[in-house]
Amino acid sequence: MDFVEKIAEVNGIINDFVWTNLGLVLLIGAGVILTIFTKFFQVTHIKEWWMKTIGGMFSKKSKARKNEDGKGSVSQFQALCTALAATIGTGNIAGVASAICVGGPGAVFWMWIAAFFGMMTNFSENILGIYYRRKNKEGEWSGGAMYYLRDGLGGYKHCKYVGRVLAGMFAVFAVLASFGIGNMGQINKIVINLDSAILKNIDLGYAFADVKWTSVIVGIILMILAGLIILGGLTRIASFAEKVVPFMAVAYILGCLIVICIHITSVGEMFAAIFRFAFTTPAVVGGGVGIAMKTIIQGFKRGVFSNEAGLGSSVMVHSASNVREPVRQGMWGIFEVFADTFVVCTMTALVVMSSGRIDLSTGAVAEGTDDATLVADSFANVFGPFGSIFVSVALLLFAFTTVVGWSHYGAKSFEYLFGVKAAKGYKVFFVLMIISGAIMTSSLAWDISDTFNALMMVPNLIGVISLLPVVMKITKNYVDRRIKHENVEPVLSFDKTIQAEHKKDVALEIKEENMN
């Protein structure tokens, strides 16, 4: 066995253990605990989080607050779009198809379950991100798992060094993951999909080895485009995400709805298959408890891959929001998971099940089905050759926005480790690495980065679970003040100076709301 094969073998063992044996238990367990102790906030206060997120984003006040903190912040909607830019990716298309092919239609049900509890994990992460954030030397907000591990968990008795070590581990894992799952892996998917759907008839020869000139050219174009956005800082990234993410999400959902409407008579049967095979074993893989667990694991795993709740990644951009109330940004976290999984992933699942490749009565997948092209084939059945092109363009936008979003995560993690100036060098290197993704012929880099992505969630969830009392305190405080209208002191930041500043802003905000 050569060195590369040995690395792949070791990485596979670590990946399987962290994701399957440890990660999923931690993720779902954390979500259940947080849901129970926040009294099922995502259900009991559904009107509140809906109206304070997407339901109220067009209000004049929301627009007026957009840039009031200067370059140090972005609007709440921009923070959401940047987070969605990083989470809505290839997992929402190819990942869902793979889950159904491996675990049957029932995997979609467990994807929903993971998302339901993941809502409160994301909610809690964002609360902690806002509560423990601070301004860096350039006046930008810096927040994330690194800070609530260091200052939150580290603030407990005898936990100072534990918090600092876990914070450092999270930052290192995030930086390493950003180059793989947040960069080279996504770019590689773009190149492969463009080559199979659009560029397959263009033959410019090979630049070297097995690398085509078309791959090199696409890589250079993507590198230049990404550089123009990423090197412009968070404000430019957020501005780009605010324009592109809603467009790409709506366009994809509309495309899915057309496909679903064409097969409207089968929609009832599709949902019946999802619920039926969530608790019984699909015929495609035979009987047995072990096989039935595969359905559950696939649903949980793909749900987590899709919305990233519990990884601690999106907190870094949510922490840059101009919001003063931690719970307000927490509610955007709930909506983020809802939009990513309950909307986009469900649309994809219905499209896949309408393809004719899934037997809805047995759960069996037709022989020879390729999960990597299943969504494209489903669209092609309705739109012809344009369908495959549409999916390729959707994958391009989904993957490219993921790269842009992850550049911020990596930069903030690098900033925590080495300072603000060093983070600028990171961004340049991150952009240059895009060309490597375009010409990459091995999946090892992607596999290793997937492991680092999984390793991020371990210190993050330790921090979130250990800081549950803080989450409960802040949530109760918000409910008492903003929903029950009790006269209690607001809990807004662990930093006394920021607490005082935000207290004045919140008092003014409440006064304006009461006047309206």
N, C-alpha and C positions, 0 to 999 in steps of 0.2 A: 504494500500500500504506500503510495507516494505522499508527500507532505500535504498537498492540497486535499487529497481524499481524506486524510486523517483529520484535517481542520473541519471538513464538511461533516464527518462522522461525529466529532466532538460537539460541533455546533448543533447538529440534529438532536443529540441527547439533551443538551441544555435547553434547546427550544421547546422540545416536547414536554420536558419537566416543568418549565416556567409557565408555558401557556396552558397545558392540559391539567397537570397535577396540582400546581400551585396557583397560577394566575387566575384561572376561571373560578376557582373556589374563593379566592380573595375578592375578585371583582363582583361576583354575584352576591357573595356574603356581605361585602361592604354596602352594596346597593340596598339589600334587604334591611340591614341594620339602620342605615341612614333614612330609609323610607319610614320605618317603624317609629324611630325617635323624632322625626320631624312630622309625625302624625299624618303620613300620606299627603304631604303638601301638594304634590303634583296632581292629586285628585281633589282634595278638599278645598284647594284654592285655585282651581283651574281657571276661573274667571279672572282672578287677579293676575296670574302670570300671563294669560293670553292678552289682556288689555294693556299690560305694562310692557309687552314686547311687540309682536307683529301688529296687534290690534291698535296700538297707539303710536306707531313709528312715523305716521304722516302728520302728527300734530305740529302746530307752529312752535310749541315749546321745545319739542324734540329737535327740530331743525335749528332753533336759535342756540341751543347748547352745544352745537357740533364742534366748534373750535374755541370754546371759551378758555380752555387751558393751554392754548397755543400748541406748539409741536409736541408737548408732553402727553397729549391724549388724542383719542379718536372718538367719534360718536359711538353710542351703544350699538347702533345698527352696523356701523363699519366694523366694530369689534366682532360682531356675530358673523358678518360676511367673510372676514379674514379667517376666523375659526372654521367656518364651513368650507372655505377655500382649501384648507388643509385636510378636513375630514371627508368631504365629498370627493371621492377619488375612484380609482379602478375597483375598489372593494364594493362600491355600490352597483357595479355592473357585473364584472367577471366574478367577484366574490360571492354575490348572491346566486348566480348561476351554478357556481361550484358547490355551494352549500346544498342546493336542491339536488344536484347530480349525485352527491355523496350521501347526504342524509335524507333525501326524499322531500316532498312538499311540507312535511311536518317540521322541518328545520326552520321554516319561516315563523311558525308559532313561537319557537324558543328564541328566535331573533327579537320578536316583539317583547317577550318576557325580559330578556336582557336589557332592552331599551327602556322598558318601564322602570326598572330599578336603576338603570344607568342614568335616568333623568335626575335622580336625587344625588347620585355620585357627582355628576357634572355641576349640579346646583351647589353642592357643598364645596367642591374645588374652587368655584368662582367666588363664593363668599369668602373663603380663606385667602384667595388671591388678592381681592380688593382690601380685605382687612389688614393684611400683612405687607402690602406693597409700600414702596417709597420712591422718591425721585432720585435719579442718578445725577452725575456731575453735569450732564447736558440738559437737565431739566425734564427728562423723559421718565414716565412711570416705569418702574421695574417691579415685576411681581411674578409669582409662580411657586411651584412646589419647593424650589430651593429656599425661598424666603420663609414659607410657613413651616418648613422642616427646621430651619436654623433658629428662627425667632419664636415659633409656636411650640413645636415639640421640644426644641432646645431650651425653652423657658421653663419647662417642668423641672422639678427637683431631681438632681443627679442625671439629667438627660442632655446637658449642654453639649457634650462631645458626641453623643449619639446623634443628636439633631444635625450637627455640623457634618459628620461623616456621611449620613444619609443624604443630606443636601448636596454634598460634593459628588456622591455616587450618581444621584439623579441627573445632575448637570452633565457629567461625563457621558452617561448613557444617552442623554438627549442629543448631545453634539454628534456622537458616533451614529446614532440612528438617523439624524438629519441628512447625512451624506448618502445613506442607502435608501431607506423607505421614503425619505423626504426629498430625494434628489435623483441619484443614478437609477434606482429602480423604476421610478415614475417615467423618467425620460426614455428609458429602455422600452417600456410598454408603449409609449407614444410612437417610437420609431418602428417597432414591430407591427403595430396596428396600421400605421400609415403605409408601410411597405406591402402589407397583405391586402389592403382595401383600395389604395389610391396609387401608390408608386410602383406596383408590381410590374407594370408594363414599361417602366422607364429603366433602361439599362445603360448605366454610365461606367460599368466595370467595377473593379475592386480597388480600393485605395491600398490595402495591404491585407494579407491573410484572408480571413472570411468576412472582412468589413467592406461593405459597399460604399461607393462614393455618395450615393443618395443618403446613407445614414450619417456620413460626415457632414454633408451640407445641411441636413435637417438639424443636427446637433449644434452647428455653428449659429444657425438662425435662432434656435431656441435659447442658446447661450446669450446672444445679443439682446433679445427681447427680455429675458429674465434679468439681465444686468441693468437694463434701463429702469426696470421696476424696483428690483431689490436694493440697488445701490442708492436709490432715492430715499431710503428709510421707511419707517413704519407708515408715515402719512401717505406716501405714494403707494405703498402696498395696500393700505386700507382703501384708498381711493379707487385703485384698480379692482380690488375685490368687491367693493360696493357696486361697481358697474357690471362686472362680468358674472359674479356668482348668481344673482337673481336671474339674469338672462339665461345662463346655461341651465339652471335648475328648472326654470319655467319651460324652456324649449324642450328639454328632455322629458319632463312630465307631460307636456302636451303631446309629444310623439308617442309616449306610452299610452296615454288616454285614447288616442286614435286606434292604436293596435288593440287595446282592450275593448273599445266600442265595436270594432269589427267582429270580436268574439264575445259580444255581450251575453249571448245565450249560455255561455259556458262559465261565466263569472261565479255564479252560485256554486257550481260544481268545483271550481278552483278553491274557493274558501272552504267548502266542505272537505276537500282533500287535505288542506292545511291543518284543519282541526282533527280530522280523523287520523292522519298519520303522525300527529304530534304525540299520540299516546299508544299507537300500534306500529308494528314494524312494517315498513314498505316491502312489497314483494320483490323489489329489485335486489335486496340483499339477504333475503331469507329471515328466519326467526332467531330468537335468542335475546336475552337481556342485554348482552354486550353490544349487539348490533343496534338495539333500540337506543342505547346510550349514545351511539354514534350520531343519531338524529339530534339529540339534545345538545351534544358537544358542538356539532357543526353549527347549529343555530346560535348558541351562545358565542362561539368563537367568531363567527362572521358578523354578529351584531356588534361585538366589541371592536373588531377590526374596522367596522364601518364608522361608528360614531366616536370612537376613541375615549369614551367616558371612562375615567379611572386611570388613564395613562398620565394625566397631568400636563399634557402638551398644550391644549387650547387655553389653559389658564393664563399662559404668558401673554396672549394677546387680549384676552378679556380683562386682564389687570390694567391694560392701557386705556380702558374706557374712561370717559369723562364723568361717569356716574359717581355719586357720593355714597349711596346706600349699597352695602355689600349684597343684600338680598335682591336688589333690582338687577344686578348683573347675574346673580344666581338664577334668576328667572329666565334670562336669555340663554343660560346653559340648558335649562329644561327644554326651551323651544328648539335649541340646536339639535338635541338628540331626537326630538319629535320630527323635525324636518328631515333629518338625515335618514333615520330608520323607518319610522312609521309612514313617511310619505315616499321618499325616493326609493328606498329598498323594497317597499311593498309594490310600488309600480313596476319595478324590475322583475319581481317575483311573478306577478300576474302576466307580464309579457312572456317570460320564460315558459310558464305553464300553458300559454296559448299557442306555443310553437308546434304542438303536435308530437313533440319528442318525449313528453312526459305523459304516461298513462294515468289519468286522474282516478281511475277505479282501482288500480293496483299500486300506484306510486312508482312503477317501474320506469326507468329511463331507457329509451330506444338504443339498441346496440349501435356503436359507432358514433355516439353523440360526443361532440367536443365542447366541454363547458366554456372554453376560452372564446368560442365563436357563437355560442348558443343565442345570446342576446342579438347579435348582428343578424343571425339567420332568422330569428323571429321577426325582426323589422323587415328583412328582405322578403319574407313571405307576404307582407302587406304592401310595402313600398317598392319592391323590386330591387335592382342594384343600388338605388339611392338609399335604401334602408341600411345597407352595410356601410356606406359612406357616412350617413348620419351618425351611426354609432361610433365610427372611427373619430369623427370630429368631436363628438361628445366626450369620448375617452381622452382626446387630446386636451380639451378644455379642462376636464376634471383633473387630469394628471398634472397639467401645467400649473393650475391654480394651487394644487397641493404642494408643488415645488416652491411656489412663491410664499405660501403660508408657512411652510416648514423652515424657510430661510430665517424667519423671525424667531421661531422657537430655538433654532440652533444658535442664532446670534445672541439671544438673551441668556442662554445657558453659558455660552462662551464668555459673555460679559461678566456673569457671576464668578466664573473661574479666574479670569485674567484681566478684567477691567474694560471700560468703555472703548478705549483706543484699540485694544486688541480685537474687539468685536468687529471693527471696521475691516480689519485684515481678514477676519473669518468670512465676511460677506464676499469679498473679492475671490477668495479661494473657493467658496461655495459655488459661485457663478462659473468659475473655470472648470470645476468638476462636472459640470453638465455635459460637456463634450465626451467625458469618460463614459457616462451613461448611454450616450448615443452609439458608441462603438463597442459596448460591453457584450461579449458573447457567452459569458458564464453567469449562472444565476447565484453563484456563491456569495457575491457581495450583497445581493438582495436578501438571501437567507440569513447571513450574519447580522445585517441591519435589523431584520425582523426580530432576531433574538435580543438585540439591544433595545428595541422598541418594547419588547415584553419586560425586560429588566427595569425599564423606567417605572413601570407601574408598581413594583414591589415597594421601593421607598416612598413613593407617592401615596399609596394606599395606607401604609403604616402611619404616615403623617395625617391623612384625612380621618382615619378611624380614631387615632389617639386624640385628635382635636375635635371629636364629636361634641364635647361639652361647649366648645366655643361656637360651633355651628348652631347648636340648639339655642344657646343664649342669644345670638344675633338674630336668628329666625323668630324666636318668641318676642324679642324686642320690636322687630319690624311689624309683626302681626298686631301686637298691643298698640303701637303708635299709629300705624298707617291703615289698619283695617278696623280695629276696635276703637280707634281714636282716643286712647288713654293718654294722659299727660305723664309720660315717662321720659327719662333721659335717653337720647339715642346712643347706640353702640355702633361706631362707624370705622374706627381705626385703632390699632394697638399703639400707634404713635400719638402722644399727647398733643403735639403741634398740629398734625393732620386732623386729629379728632376735633380740635377747637375750630379749625378752619372750615371743615365740612359741616360741623354742627350749625354754624351760621348760615351756610348755603342751604342746608336742608330746612332750616326754620323759614328761610325766605321762600323756598320752593313750596312748602306746605301752605304758607300764607297766600301765595299766588293761586294755588289750587283751590283754596277755600273761597277766594274772591270770585273764581270762575264758576 
